[in-house]
Amino acid sequence: MKTSKLGFTLLEIMIVVAIIGLLAALAIPSFMKARTTSQQKACINNLRQIESGKEQWALEARKRQGDATDVTAINSYLKLAPACPSSGTYDYTVIGTDATCTMTYPLLHTL
């Protein structure tokens, strides 16, 4: 009577672990790049919304180019107060100048 042992050898398990490690080494940098690019695009979209709110507020408040902005008043024109997904902060700047984000690394967040 023959008995056979079922299961994997140590070599087979090591090969599978090596292949999984190689795939992870290739995938993780791509995932990180996609994540930072997505955060940059979300931030730029927030800057566009801030600019739209600034324009609406300036028109209704009869502000001119170079006048100071009121962040609270401008945020009332937005659905939610924007927050940079990369933990940067927004500077609404004066009327006629694009809003900016303090985040510059790894990708610059500007309009």
N, C-alpha and C positions, 0 to 999 in steps of 0.2 A: 504494500500500500504506500503510495506516494503522497506526501504532504507538500503543498506549496505555500510559501509565505506571500501574502499580499501586502502592498505598501510601496513607498518610494525609498530609494536609496539616498544616502546623504549627498552624493554627487548630483542627483537629479534635483533635489531641493536647492542646492547651492546654485545650480544653473538657473532655475526659476527666479531665485532671489536676485541674481546678477542681472537678469533681463529686466525685472521690475525696476531695479535701481537705475539701469541705463535709460529706461523710458521716463522715469521721474526726472532724471538729470536733464533730459531733453525738453520735457514739458514745463517744468517750473519757471525757467526764465521767460518763456513765451507767455505764461499766465501772468507773471509780474508785469511784463511790458503792456499787455492788454489792460491790466488793472490801472496802471498809471495813465495810460492814454484815455481810458474811460473817465477817470477822475478829472483829467484836464478838460475834456469835452464838457463834462457836467459843470465845471467851474466857469468855463467860457459862456455856457448857456445862462448861468446865474448872472454873469456880468451883463449879458444882453438884456435880461429882465430888469436889472437895476437901471440900466440906461433908459429902458422904456418907461419905467416908473418915474425916473428923473425928468424925462421930457414931459410926461403928463402933469406932474406936480408943478414944473416950471411954467407950463402954459396956464394952468389954473391959478397959480399964485403970482402970475405976471412977473416972473424973474427974467433977468437978462443974462447974457453971456458973462461968465466970471463971477456971478453971485454965488454966495455960499449955499450949501445944501442943508436940508433938515432931514436927517436919516429917518427919524420916527415918522415924519409926514410922508416921506417917499415910500417907506415900508407899508404904509396903509394902502398904497396902490398895488402892492404885490400880494399874492395869495398867502405866502409865508415869507418870513424874513429869511433871506438866503444865507446859507452857510457853505463854505468851501469844503468839499469832500476830502481834501488833502490837509485839512486843519489850518489853512491859511485864513487871513482876515481880509475883509473888503474895505476899501477906502472909496467913498462915494465921490470924492473930489468936487470941484466947482462945476457950475453949469457950463456946458460946452466942452468939457474935458471928459474922456472916457474913464469910467470907474476902473479901479485896479485891484489886483489880488497880491498879497505879500508872498505867495508861494512861487518860488522860482526854480526849485530843484525837485525832481529830476527833469520836469518839463515846465516851461514858462507858461503862466496862466494870464494871457492878455487878449483883449479883443483885436 
